Amino acid sequence: MAVPKRKTSKSRRNKRRSHHRVKNVNILEDKKTGEYRLSHHIDLKSGFYNGKKILDI
């Protein structure tokens, strides 16, 4: 049976877990409406994306 020969140090354990963090969500405030939205997404209140009307609301 495979058993670790030595205890894993806190430093080595934390290095392994360095990528386990939760990513930040990129939320922007829309310049025209003032609503919060995700970047690269349509503003659902106005229907605009990249300065162009996409949805008729």
Secondary structure as UniProt FT lines:
FT   HELIX           10..16
FT   HELIX           17..19
FT   STRAND          27..29
FT   TURN            31..33
FT   STRAND          36..38
FT   TURN            39..40
FT   TURN            44..46
FT   STRAND          48..49
FT   TURN            50..51
FT   STRAND          52..53
//
